[in-house]
């Protein structure tokens, strides 16, 4: 159902409908109906088909972890909130979500690019985070591990990246707030000298 409501599908359907109305008008010898609908319908249909050929569907949005929704609109979480919004919309002319970011991080393979499968909002270390699950046919897991330190810092300051392998050929990237540093206990007090 989601594919039928994509912008590319809607433009294609509108163009097809106008073209059919135009041909019906032509067959019934109604030039006032046939000329404008064919004139506009065929280019709209072709434009819709072009959009459909370069369409990238939104990633699956999983239900948020309990408590994550309450932190979503915190101004400190603006970057991650934009990331979630960005991967949950239709894209055109791209091979995968976060293409430019993954290219910059050297986690992109032109022939078999990573495909974002799902995104989920998390509550970790008392803060807001996201989990991104990728299918990574062309980029080995070891390359992701080598970039782990940079991944968190790349998307927003104060984040750390956690990597996992939920299934063969997949990578789970969790971008979560860095754990607060462990406070050192008080320094031992030396006994007074007499």
Legacy VTK file of the C-alpha trace (Angstrom):
# vtk DataFile Version 3.0
C-alpha trace
ASCII
DATASET POLYDATA
POINTS 194 float
0.000 0.000 0.000
2.867 2.374 0.793
4.208 2.062 -2.789
0.837 3.155 -4.200
0.876 6.387 -2.210
4.405 7.423 -3.167
4.728 10.713 -5.068
5.996 8.828 -8.132
2.953 6.544 -8.101
0.511 9.417 -7.675
2.036 11.382 -10.580
2.029 8.242 -12.765
-1.620 7.521 -11.947
-2.623 11.142 -12.624
-0.836 11.076 -15.983
-2.396 7.740 -16.925
-5.872 8.966 -15.938
-5.518 12.164 -17.983
-4.227 10.192 -20.970
-7.138 7.719 -20.829
-9.650 10.578 -20.582
-7.946 12.216 -23.560
-8.111 9.088 -25.684
-11.776 8.599 -24.740
-12.414 12.209 -25.775
-10.594 11.581 -29.056
-12.618 8.418 -29.725
-15.887 10.259 -29.044
-14.790 13.193 -31.216
-14.721 15.691 -28.370
-11.717 17.934 -29.140
-12.284 20.152 -26.089
-11.697 17.118 -23.872
-9.133 15.167 -25.872
-6.610 17.854 -26.783
-5.776 19.249 -23.302
-5.896 15.916 -21.505
-3.637 14.145 -24.016
-1.371 17.208 -24.218
-0.889 17.237 -20.418
-1.518 13.569 -19.627
1.300 11.988 -21.656
4.116 14.229 -20.287
2.787 13.793 -16.727
2.659 10.015 -17.253
6.244 9.978 -18.556
7.401 12.148 -15.649
5.719 9.798 -13.175
7.365 6.768 -14.772
10.745 8.519 -14.546
10.151 9.168 -10.850
9.139 5.541 -10.271
12.342 4.301 -11.899
14.529 6.248 -9.442
12.369 5.835 -6.332
13.763 4.863 -2.920
11.140 3.901 -0.333
11.337 5.139 3.273
13.026 2.891 5.809
10.708 0.970 8.120
10.018 2.992 11.264
9.875 0.631 14.225
7.931 1.551 17.377
10.052 3.743 19.666
11.511 2.385 22.871
9.479 3.298 25.970
10.390 6.833 27.040
12.086 7.806 23.759
9.091 9.805 22.497
9.251 12.079 25.520
12.829 13.079 24.614
12.295 13.371 20.854
11.458 17.084 20.828
14.253 18.158 23.164
16.327 20.796 21.299
19.486 18.800 22.066
18.128 15.952 19.922
17.486 18.027 16.800
20.165 16.281 14.693
18.915 12.763 15.407
15.299 13.854 14.985
16.188 15.237 11.518
17.990 11.988 10.675
14.880 9.934 11.532
12.667 12.279 9.520
15.074 12.200 6.566
15.164 8.400 6.241
11.368 8.174 6.551
10.504 9.971 3.364
10.542 9.035 -0.298
13.850 9.771 -2.039
14.540 10.097 -5.761
17.793 9.660 -7.654
19.674 8.014 -4.785
20.866 4.438 -4.408
20.360 4.363 -0.643
19.440 6.400 2.424
22.274 8.406 4.005
24.253 7.986 0.777
26.402 11.122 1.142
27.100 10.447 4.835
28.177 6.857 4.182
30.324 7.964 1.239
32.093 10.487 3.469
32.669 7.795 6.093
34.036 5.409 3.394
31.224 2.940 4.138
29.779 3.019 0.629
30.139 0.531 -2.196
28.949 1.858 -5.541
27.970 -1.569 -6.880
26.351 -2.903 -3.679
25.536 0.079 -1.462
24.300 -0.421 2.112
20.502 -0.322 2.277
18.794 1.065 5.360
16.144 -1.444 6.415
14.740 0.087 9.590
15.135 2.851 12.135
14.061 2.900 15.774
14.184 5.602 18.427
15.962 4.546 21.627
16.308 5.623 25.230
19.920 4.998 26.335
21.996 6.453 29.176
19.017 8.661 30.039
19.064 10.256 26.570
17.637 9.968 23.078
19.278 7.742 20.469
18.486 5.897 17.258
19.146 2.399 15.933
19.723 1.988 12.201
19.689 -1.511 10.691
21.487 -1.817 7.346
21.808 -4.578 4.800
25.503 -4.392 3.921
26.250 -6.712 1.020
29.185 -4.694 -0.368
30.693 -3.253 2.826
32.200 -5.816 5.202
31.447 -5.617 8.923
35.154 -5.118 9.655
35.095 -1.797 7.788
32.166 -0.667 9.955
34.113 -1.658 13.070
37.123 0.337 11.893
34.890 3.459 11.642
33.030 2.912 14.923
34.754 5.737 16.832
34.089 8.220 14.038
30.473 7.189 13.436
29.111 8.660 16.657
30.992 11.937 16.351
30.027 12.251 12.684
26.283 12.502 13.252
26.278 14.711 16.362
28.587 15.716 19.212
28.207 13.703 22.396
27.130 10.512 20.630
28.800 7.157 20.594
28.274 4.393 18.070
27.542 0.805 18.990
27.694 -1.856 16.305
26.119 -5.274 16.153
25.244 -7.993 13.670
21.548 -8.907 13.969
21.818 -11.302 10.994
24.400 -12.304 8.390
24.914 -9.443 5.936
23.385 -6.874 8.295
24.772 -4.214 10.622
22.920 -2.592 13.500
24.259 0.903 14.166
23.084 2.460 17.417
23.792 6.158 17.878
23.342 6.811 21.590
24.397 9.487 24.071
27.863 8.826 25.418
27.839 7.383 28.904
28.815 9.972 31.500
32.371 9.523 32.698
32.733 7.584 35.921
33.554 10.004 38.693
36.646 9.178 40.677
36.088 8.712 44.367
37.500 11.211 46.875
41.252 11.077 47.357
42.290 9.248 50.493
43.062 11.536 53.403
46.499 11.098 54.928
46.540 10.668 58.683
47.847 13.730 60.572
51.498 13.570 61.667
52.279 14.167 65.297
LINES 1 195
194 0 1 2 3 4 5 6 7 8 9 10 11 12 13 14 15 16 17 18 19 20 21 22 23 24 25 26 27 28 29 30 31 32 33 34 35 36 37 38 39 40 41 42 43 44 45 46 47 48 49 50 51 52 53 54 55 56 57 58 59 60 61 62 63 64 65 66 67 68 69 70 71 72 73 74 75 76 77 78 79 80 81 82 83 84 85 86 87 88 89 90 91 92 93 94 95 96 97 98 99 100 101 102 103 104 105 106 107 108 109 110 111 112 113 114 115 116 117 118 119 120 121 122 123 124 125 126 127 128 129 130 131 132 133 134 135 136 137 138 139 140 141 142 143 144 145 146 147 148 149 150 151 152 153 154 155 156 157 158 159 160 161 162 163 164 165 166 167 168 169 170 171 172 173 174 175 176 177 178 179 180 181 182 183 184 185 186 187 188 189 190 191 192 193
